[in-house]
């Protein structure tokens, strides 16, 4: 039986993580502001599936593969950086258009929104490293099946992360009306979010740490 203190501990850590701005949060908030809460929630569904994929993959030993074959880790990391740069360019380009032109843009369809959320999550291999370095700290072999404990703790982290991002989506959605009345601020917001995503991309691409180092 897993200890409730371990669940509370991983929940607290997950809460701290979701409160720290990262690529997922920036993308979801920007989607909420520019296309609405429903669109952002669909993207959040993709992010959640990405978390589950990494949790299952970690159980299958993908983090060890990253450590043994650093080229795979590097390739995924660079692909993720490139994807974030593409998102940043879309945000900055939208900010450069007149407000009327932005309102006339065709909204992304649900499948595309879902896949973009999924890619935003999957193209960050450090999530796998996070799971394999963080979860064991809360697992107690004396309390039974270690794999089951890891699954419960991982799902706890996912639940807190999804709930936290949903809160930011709802809060950001209320800002959309203000931006509709103040197009100048919408452009400022687009530039700021695009710059933030570009910053994450550069940091990801230039980070010299390896999967093996991250696992220590």
N, C-alpha and C positions, 0 to 999 in steps of 0.2 A: 504494500500500500504506500503510495507516494505521500510524503509529508506535506501538509498544507503550508508550512513555512516555506518550503521550496517553491511552491506555486506562487505564493505571495512575493517571494524574493525575485523570481523571474518576471513576475508582473510589474514589479517596481522598476526593474532594470529596463524592461520593454517600454514602460511609460517615459522613462528618461530619454530613451532612444527616439521615441516618436515625437518628443518635444524638441528634439534637436533637428534643425532644418537639414534635409538631404534631398537627393534627386527625386525620390518618390513624392515627398511632400510638396516640393516646388512644382513638379509637374501637375499633381492633382489640384493644388490650389489655383494654379494658372488656368487649368481646364475648367474649374468651377466658375471662375470669374468671367472667362471669355465665352463659354458655351453653356453654362448653367450647371446646377447641382446634379441633375439626372445624368448628364454626360460624365461628370466627374465620378459619380458613384459607379457607373459602368466601368470606367478606367480603374477604379479602386478594386473592382471584382477581378480584373486582370492582375493587379498587384498582389492580391490575396492568393490567387492561384500560383503566382510566381513564388511566393513564400512557401506554399505547400510543396511545390516541385523541388525547391532547394532542400526542404526538410527531409523529403523522401530520398533525395539524391545523397544527402549527407549520411543517412542511414545505410545507403548502398556503398559508401566509401568514396564519394566524388572528391571530398576535400583531400584525401590521401593521394588521389590521382593528380590533383593540382600541385601537390608538393613534390611528387615523383617526376611529373612531366611539366616543368614550369612554362614551357612554350604554350601549352593549352591555357594556363592561367593568364599569361600575357596576352594571348590572342583574344580571349573573351574580354579582358580588361580594356584593350585598345578598341575593340568593337563597341563596348559600352561607352567609352569616351567619345567615339565618333557619333554614336546615336544621340548622346546628350548635346553635342555640338549642333547636330541637325535640328533638335528640338529648340535649342537656343536661337538658331537662325530663323526658325519659323516665328518665334515670339518677337524677335527684333524686327523682322520684316512686317509683321502685323502691326507693330507699333509705328512703323513708318508710313502706313497707309492712312488716308483720311478716315475719320470715324465712320462716316457714311459707308465707305467702301468696306470697312470691317464688318458692319452689320449685314452687308449683302453677301458675305462669304458663305459658301455652302457648309453647314455644320458636318463634322465627321460622323459617319454612321456608327451604330452601336458596335458592330464587329470590329471596326477599325479602332474605336475607343478602347475596347477590351484588349485587343492585341497590343496597342501602344502601352497600356498599363502593364501588361505582361512582360513586354520587352524591357521597359524601364526597370523592372525588378530583376529579370533574368540576366540582363547585361551588366550585372554588378556581382562578380564572383566572390566578393568579400562577404556577401550574405552567407554563403556556404561556410566560409571560414568563421564567421560570427557564430553560427550554430554549433560548430564542432569545438570551438574554444570556450563558448559561454555555457551551453547546456550542461556539460559534465560537471561544472562547479556546483550544480544543484542536484545532482543525481547521487543517491545513496545505495550502493550495491546490496547493503544489508536489508533493504526494504523491498526486495523482490526484483522482478524483471526489469533490467536496466533499459532495454529497448522501449518498453512500455512507458517507463518514466520519462525517457527522452521525448517520446511522442507527445505525451501530455504536456510537458513543459514547452515543447515547440509550438503546440496548438495554443497554449496560453499566450506565448509571445505574439503569435499571429493575431489572436483575438484582440489583444490590447493594441497592437499596431493598427489593425483595421478600424477599431473603434476610435482611436485617436485621430487617424487621418480623416475618418468620416466627420468628426467634429470640426476639423479645419475646413473641410469642404463646405459644410453647412454655414459656418461662419463667413467664409470667403464669398459664398453665394449671395449673402446680404449686401456685399459691397458692389455687386454688379449693377444694381439700380443707380448707385452714386456715379459709377463710371459712365452709365448711359446718359446721365445729365451733365457729366463733366468729361468730355472726350479728351481734353488735354491730360487729365490725370490717368485716363486709360492708356494713353501712349507712354506716359512716364512709367506706369506699372509694367507694361509690356517690355520696355527697355530694361527695367530693373530685373524682372524675372529672367529675361533672356541672358542678361549678364551673369546672374547667379548660376544658371544652368551651364553656361560656358565656363565659369569658374570651377564648378564641380568636374566638368569634363577635363579641364587642364590638370586639375589636381589628381584625377584618376589616372590620366595618361603619364604623368611625370612621377607618380609614386613609385619609388624604387624597391619597396618592400616586396618580398616574394611570399608565396603561399606558405612555404616552409617556415619563414620568419613569423608570419601571422599566427601560425599554429602553436607557437611556443608560449 
